[in-house]
Structures are given as C-alpha cells and as structure tokens.
Amino acid sequence: MAATNAPVIIIKRVKKGGHGAHHGGAWKVAYADFVTAMMAFFLLLWLLNATTEEQRKGISDYFAPNSVSKNTSGSGGVLGGQTLTRDGSMRRLSSTVSLSMPTPPAESDETQPLDGESPGSGGAMDEAERAKAKLGEDPDAEDLQRMRAKRESENFAEAEKEIRQAIQEIPELKTLSDSLVIDRTPEGLRIQIVDQDKMSMFALGSAVPLDGTKRLLGEIAKVVAKLPNKIAISGHTDSTPYSRSSSYTNWELSTDRAQAARRGMLEGGLDAGRIDRVMGKADKDPLLPDEPASPRNRRLAIVLLSDPAIASAARQPAAPPPAPAPVSRIGPSVVR
C-alpha cells in the first residue's frame, strides 16, 4: 500500500522557438539562382573581351530579329541576323524545292583562246572590247584607229598643259616661258626650247646647258615619263658657221647639244629605253626659213612620237570623194 502512495513525477518537454530553428531547403534554391547569375555575368564579360566589334554586332542582330539589316543569314525570319564573315547567304523565299541543272554551252564557231591565254588579254584586245562597248558592235580597224588617235590626242593635250603649268609654278623657269614652243606635227607632239635674242640655252659655241636649261629639261622629263610614246631629240643651230675649229662644225655642235638634252632628261627620270633617236641637224631645218641667222633657229626639239599606225594614217592623203553617178536626162514624151 505504501508503494501506491508514491508521488507521480511528470516530465514535460517544451520545444523553444528561435532564429536557429530549421527553415527547410528554400535557401538552396536562392543560392543556386545567385551562382547562375554570377556565372552568366562572368561569361558576358569574357565574351565582351574575346570578340570583335563586328562579332558583337552579329550576336546582337541574332538576338534582335526585328532590327533592320541588309545582310541576312539563315531563313531571314526569327533566326535571321548579320553574318560574321561574308555577306549573308541566300534567303529562302518559298518552300518549293528547286533543282537547277547546268546546261552545256552552245556550240559556236568563234575561236576559243589558247591555253594560258585569258579572254580580253592584251592591249589590242582591250581596245577592241572598249570600242565594242562604246560603239555597240564589233569595231573595225578604222574605229580602233580613231579611238587610238583620240586617246593619244588627249594625252598630248594633258602633257602640254602640265609642262606649261610647271613653268608657271617655278619662279626660276618663268623667264623661259617665251622660249618654250609646243605644237603638233605629223610625227607627234613637238616640244621645242628656243633661244631668244638675249637668252640662250647654252653658252655661245658650247654644248654644256645652262642651269635654267637643265631645270627645264628635268620638268619636261617628269611629264613625258608618264606617257608610253617613244621620244626623238634633235639639236638645231643657226646659219652662223662655227669658227673655232675647222673640224668641228655646226653638225657636231647640234649633235652634242642633242646628246646633252638626252642626258638631262635621263637625269630627270626618263627611262633610257624610251629614247628612239638623237640627232643633230645643224642649220638644215630652221624654225624661221626667211631668217637663217636668227637666234630662234638655235633650239632643241623633243618629239613625243605618235603611234606608228596613227602617224602613217596622218601622212596618207585623204581618199578622193567618189564620182557622182551619171544622171540620165529623158525628155518628155510627145503624144500624137
């Protein structure tokens, strides 16, 4: 009985709440989102550093399909954008599949180019193509010759303009402007440096050019070096005989002066292969035939030679016009 009267001990366990309580796994999701965002951010930084401006523009256009772009790739729709290499590929305009078969070339009687040759190669062929494009038909020899003559005339006019302009721009050569005579001859464009009454190209009886003459020859060489024409140089004197030596005459003097002009132009940049001939003519080709002793007959003549075909055509006399056809005169018939 004594055991049943023992007090009953009750133990009550109370769970205390607080900040250290367990919240579950929601924080893991937030942390994963944060790590993903940081990875995307560093990936963006790497792309900005590793790509060029053009590649970045292409990526931007790829993710902006509504932007206006002239060069498209893909289908040209949602995935359309600007390509990173060459201009965009062909766009698909319809869903129909088309197959193109190459057709064999039609047989032609035209002569095919030889091995190693390309169509349109060579100066003559190029001129023929240009003439055909201009005339709209196959040009003949006369058409080509007219085109060559026209182009050569334009080149000569431009060369004359540049030479005169160079003289005006250089103060030391302005005094020689009256000594420069440029004209056209059947041979080509003739550039003459002529002596004046009180101004000479060379010392009297000498073949050594003065400083102004050397400078002028150099400027002429710079201009004519741009053209492909061959060049002829000739020296001329007046009728006054050379009196210092019996064995050295105006023939030798004019030849030596022409050679001096040749050397001066070579020093000015002219290719030696462009020189066709150098000669001395003494007083046999005066500039003023009525005044053989005039100082203006002492000169240097530099001729830009025309194309041989053009020059020969210019020397040929023009064909006479065809004779008119005879006209038959028939009187009025008389009706009786």
C-alpha positions as CSV (number, residue, x, y, z in Angstrom):
1,M,0.0,0.0,0.0
2,A,2.9,2.3,0.7
3,A,4.1,1.9,-2.9
4,T,0.9,3.1,-4.4
5,N,1.0,6.3,-2.4
6,A,4.3,7.4,-4.1
7,P,4.1,10.7,-5.9
8,V,3.8,10.7,-9.7
9,I,6.6,12.5,-11.5
10,I,5.6,14.1,-14.9
11,I,8.3,15.4,-17.2
12,K,7.1,18.0,-19.7
13,R,9.4,18.7,-22.7
14,V,8.9,22.2,-24.2
15,K,10.4,23.0,-27.6
16,K,11.7,26.5,-27.7
17,G,11.5,28.6,-30.9
18,G,14.2,31.0,-32.2
19,H,16.4,32.1,-35.1
20,G,18.4,28.9,-35.0
21,A,15.3,26.8,-36.0
22,H,15.4,24.8,-39.1
23,H,13.8,26.5,-42.2
24,G,14.0,23.7,-44.8
25,G,15.8,23.8,-48.2
26,A,14.5,27.1,-49.7
27,W,17.8,28.9,-49.2
28,K,19.5,26.4,-51.5
29,V,17.3,27.5,-54.4
30,A,18.1,31.2,-53.8
31,Y,21.8,30.4,-53.7
32,A,21.7,28.4,-56.9
33,D,20.0,31.3,-58.6
34,F,22.7,33.7,-57.4
35,V,25.5,31.4,-58.6
36,T,23.8,31.0,-62.0
37,A,23.5,34.8,-62.4
38,M,27.2,35.3,-61.5
39,M,28.3,32.7,-64.0
40,A,26.2,34.4,-66.7
41,F,27.7,37.7,-65.7
42,F,31.3,36.5,-66.0
43,L,30.5,34.7,-69.2
44,L,29.3,38.0,-70.6
45,L,32.5,39.8,-69.5
46,W,34.5,37.1,-71.2
47,L,32.6,37.4,-74.5
48,L,33.0,41.2,-74.5
49,N,36.7,40.8,-74.1
50,A,37.2,37.8,-76.6
51,T,35.1,39.1,-79.5
52,T,35.5,41.9,-82.0
53,E,33.1,44.7,-82.7
54,E,31.8,43.0,-85.8
55,Q,31.2,39.8,-84.0
56,R,29.4,41.5,-81.2
57,K,27.2,43.3,-83.8
58,G,26.4,39.9,-85.3
59,I,25.4,38.4,-81.9
60,S,23.3,41.5,-81.2
61,D,21.5,41.2,-84.5
62,Y,21.0,37.5,-83.9
63,F,19.0,38.2,-80.8
64,A,17.2,41.2,-82.3
65,P,15.3,39.7,-85.3
66,N,13.2,42.8,-85.7
67,S,16.2,45.1,-86.4
68,V,16.7,46.3,-90.0
69,S,19.6,44.5,-91.6
70,K,20.5,44.5,-95.3
71,N,22.6,41.3,-95.0
72,T,20.7,38.4,-93.7
73,S,21.6,34.8,-92.9
74,G,19.6,31.7,-92.0
75,S,16.0,31.9,-93.2
76,G,15.7,35.6,-92.8
77,G,13.0,35.2,-90.2
78,V,13.3,35.0,-86.5
79,L,16.8,33.5,-86.7
80,G,17.9,36.0,-89.3
81,G,20.8,38.3,-88.5
82,Q,24.0,39.7,-89.9
83,T,26.7,37.1,-90.7
84,L,30.1,37.3,-89.1
85,T,32.1,36.5,-92.2
86,R,31.0,37.4,-95.7
87,D,27.7,39.0,-96.7
88,G,24.6,36.9,-95.9
89,S,23.7,33.7,-97.7
90,M,20.7,33.2,-100.0
91,R,17.4,33.6,-98.4
92,R,14.6,31.1,-98.8
93,L,11.7,32.7,-100.5
94,S,9.4,29.7,-100.7
95,S,9.0,26.2,-99.5
96,T,9.3,24.7,-103.0
97,V,12.4,22.7,-103.6
98,S,14.0,23.7,-106.9
99,L,16.8,21.8,-108.7
100,S,18.9,23.6,-111.4
101,M,20.9,21.5,-113.8
102,P,23.8,23.2,-115.7
103,T,23.2,23.2,-119.4
104,P,26.1,22.6,-121.8
105,P,27.4,25.6,-123.7
106,A,26.0,26.1,-127.1
107,E,28.4,25.3,-129.9
108,S,29.9,28.3,-131.6
109,D,32.2,28.9,-134.5
110,E,34.2,31.5,-132.6
111,T,37.8,30.8,-131.9
112,Q,38.5,29.8,-128.3
113,P,41.5,31.3,-126.5
114,L,44.7,29.2,-126.4
115,D,45.9,27.5,-123.3
116,G,47.4,30.1,-120.9
117,E,45.5,33.0,-122.5
118,S,42.7,34.8,-120.9
119,P,39.9,36.4,-123.0
120,G,40.4,40.1,-123.3
121,S,44.1,40.0,-122.6
122,G,46.5,42.2,-124.5
123,G,46.4,45.9,-125.4
124,A,44.7,45.4,-128.8
125,M,42.0,43.1,-127.3
126,D,41.3,45.6,-124.5
127,E,40.9,48.4,-127.1
128,A,38.6,46.2,-129.1
129,E,36.5,45.5,-126.0
130,R,36.3,49.2,-125.2
131,A,35.4,50.1,-128.7
132,K,32.7,47.4,-128.8
133,A,31.2,48.6,-125.5
134,K,31.2,52.2,-126.9
135,L,30.0,51.5,-130.4
136,G,27.7,48.7,-129.6
137,E,29.0,46.5,-132.3
138,D,32.2,44.8,-133.4
139,P,34.6,47.6,-134.3
140,D,36.7,47.5,-137.4
141,A,40.2,48.7,-137.9
142,E,39.1,52.3,-138.6
143,D,37.2,52.5,-135.4
144,L,40.1,51.3,-133.4
145,Q,42.4,53.7,-135.1
146,R,40.1,56.6,-134.4
147,M,40.0,55.6,-130.7
148,R,43.7,55.4,-130.5
149,A,44.2,58.7,-132.2
150,K,41.6,60.4,-129.9
151,R,43.2,58.9,-126.8
152,E,46.7,60.0,-127.9
153,S,45.5,63.5,-128.7
154,E,44.0,63.8,-125.2
155,N,47.3,62.5,-123.7
156,F,49.3,65.1,-125.7
157,A,47.0,67.9,-124.6
158,E,47.3,66.9,-121.0
159,A,51.1,66.8,-121.3
160,E,51.3,70.2,-122.8
161,K,49.1,71.6,-120.0
162,E,51.3,70.1,-117.3
163,I,54.5,71.4,-118.9
164,R,53.2,75.0,-119.1
165,Q,51.8,74.8,-115.6
166,A,55.1,73.6,-114.2
167,I,56.9,76.5,-115.8
168,Q,54.4,79.0,-114.3
169,E,54.8,77.4,-110.8
170,I,58.6,77.5,-110.7
171,P,59.9,81.1,-110.4
172,E,63.3,80.2,-112.0
173,L,61.6,79.0,-115.1
174,K,59.1,81.8,-115.7
175,T,61.6,83.7,-117.7
176,L,61.9,80.7,-120.1
177,S,58.1,80.6,-120.9
178,D,58.7,82.5,-124.1
179,S,61.4,80.0,-125.1
180,L,59.0,77.1,-124.9
181,V,57.2,76.3,-128.2
182,I,54.8,73.3,-128.2
183,D,52.9,72.2,-131.3
184,R,51.6,69.2,-133.2
185,T,53.4,67.7,-136.2
186,P,52.7,64.5,-138.2
187,E,55.3,62.8,-136.1
188,G,53.6,63.7,-132.8
189,L,53.8,66.3,-130.0
190,R,56.9,68.6,-130.5
191,I,58.3,70.4,-127.6
192,Q,61.0,73.0,-128.5
193,I,63.3,75.1,-126.3
194,V,64.2,78.1,-128.4
195,D,66.9,80.7,-127.9
196,Q,65.9,84.3,-127.6
197,D,67.8,87.5,-128.5
198,K,69.3,87.9,-125.1
199,M,68.7,84.4,-123.6
200,S,70.3,81.2,-124.7
201,M,70.1,77.6,-123.6
202,F,73.8,77.1,-124.0
203,A,76.8,79.3,-123.8
204,L,77.9,80.5,-127.2
205,G,79.6,77.7,-129.2
206,S,79.2,75.3,-126.2
207,A,77.3,72.1,-125.7
208,V,77.1,72.5,-121.9
209,P,73.5,73.5,-120.9
210,L,72.9,76.4,-118.6
211,D,71.2,75.8,-115.2
212,G,67.8,77.0,-116.4
213,T,68.0,74.7,-119.4
214,K,68.8,71.7,-117.1
215,R,65.9,72.5,-114.8
216,L,63.5,72.9,-117.8
217,L,64.7,69.6,-119.3
218,G,64.1,67.9,-115.9
219,E,60.5,69.2,-115.7
220,I,59.8,68.1,-119.3
221,A,61.2,64.6,-118.4
222,K,58.8,64.3,-115.4
223,V,55.8,64.9,-117.7
224,V,56.7,62.8,-120.7
225,A,57.8,59.9,-118.4
226,K,54.1,59.3,-117.7
227,L,53.3,58.5,-121.4
228,P,54.3,55.4,-123.3
229,N,55.4,57.1,-126.5
230,K,58.9,56.9,-127.9
231,I,60.9,60.1,-127.9
232,A,63.1,61.7,-130.6
233,I,65.6,64.5,-129.7
234,S,67.2,66.8,-132.3
235,G,69.6,69.8,-132.0
236,H,69.5,72.8,-134.3
237,T,71.8,75.8,-134.9
238,D,71.5,79.0,-136.9
239,S,73.4,79.5,-140.2
240,T,76.4,81.2,-138.5
241,P,79.4,78.9,-139.1
242,Y,81.3,77.5,-136.2
243,S,84.7,79.3,-136.4
244,R,86.7,77.9,-133.5
245,S,87.8,74.8,-135.4
246,S,87.7,73.6,-138.9
247,S,87.0,70.0,-137.9
248,Y,84.2,70.9,-135.5
249,T,81.2,72.3,-137.3
250,N,77.5,73.1,-136.6
251,W,76.8,69.4,-137.3
252,E,78.9,68.3,-134.3
253,L,77.6,71.2,-132.2
254,S,74.0,70.4,-132.8
255,T,74.6,66.7,-132.2
256,D,76.4,67.4,-128.9
257,R,73.6,69.6,-127.7
258,A,71.0,67.0,-128.5
259,Q,73.1,64.5,-126.5
260,A,73.2,66.9,-123.6
261,A,69.4,67.2,-123.7
262,R,69.2,63.4,-123.7
263,R,71.4,63.2,-120.6
264,G,69.4,66.0,-118.9
265,M,66.1,64.1,-119.4
266,L,67.6,60.8,-118.2
267,E,68.7,62.6,-115.0
268,G,65.1,64.0,-114.7
269,G,63.7,60.4,-114.5
270,L,63.1,59.4,-118.1
271,D,63.7,55.7,-119.0
272,A,66.6,55.3,-121.4
273,G,64.5,52.7,-123.4
274,R,62.1,55.5,-124.4
275,I,64.7,57.3,-126.5
276,D,64.2,56.4,-130.1
277,R,66.8,58.6,-131.8
278,V,69.1,61.5,-131.1
279,M,70.4,63.6,-134.0
280,G,71.9,66.9,-134.9
281,K,70.5,68.8,-137.9
282,A,72.8,71.9,-137.9
283,D,71.0,74.7,-139.8
284,K,69.2,72.4,-142.3
285,D,65.8,72.7,-140.6
286,P,65.4,76.3,-139.5
287,L,62.5,77.5,-137.4
288,L,62.5,80.8,-139.4
289,P,63.5,79.9,-143.0
290,D,63.4,83.5,-144.0
291,E,65.8,84.5,-141.2
292,P,68.5,81.7,-141.2
293,A,70.8,83.7,-138.9
294,S,68.1,84.4,-136.3
295,P,68.9,83.1,-132.8
296,R,65.4,81.4,-132.6
297,N,66.8,78.8,-135.1
298,R,69.1,77.6,-132.3
299,R,66.9,75.2,-130.4
300,L,66.3,71.7,-129.0
301,A,63.3,69.7,-130.3
302,I,61.8,66.9,-128.2
303,V,59.1,65.0,-130.1
304,L,56.7,62.6,-128.4
305,L,56.3,60.2,-131.4
306,S,52.8,59.1,-132.3
307,D,51.8,55.5,-132.6
308,P,53.2,54.3,-136.0
309,A,49.8,53.3,-137.3
310,I,48.3,56.7,-136.4
311,A,51.3,58.6,-137.9
312,S,51.2,56.7,-141.2
313,A,47.5,57.3,-141.5
314,A,48.0,61.0,-140.8
315,R,50.6,61.2,-143.6
316,Q,48.4,59.4,-146.2
317,P,46.4,61.7,-148.4
318,A,42.7,61.6,-148.0
319,A,40.9,59.5,-150.5
320,P,39.1,61.5,-153.2
321,P,35.3,61.6,-152.9
322,P,33.5,59.1,-155.2
323,A,32.5,60.5,-158.6
324,P,28.8,61.3,-158.8
325,A,26.7,58.8,-160.7
326,P,25.7,59.9,-164.2
327,V,22.2,61.3,-164.4
328,S,20.2,60.3,-167.5
329,R,18.1,63.0,-168.9
330,I,14.9,61.8,-170.6
331,G,12.8,64.4,-172.3
332,P,9.1,64.4,-172.0
333,S,7.3,62.0,-174.4
334,V,5.2,63.5,-177.1
335,V,1.8,62.0,-177.6
336,R,0.4,62.5,-181.0
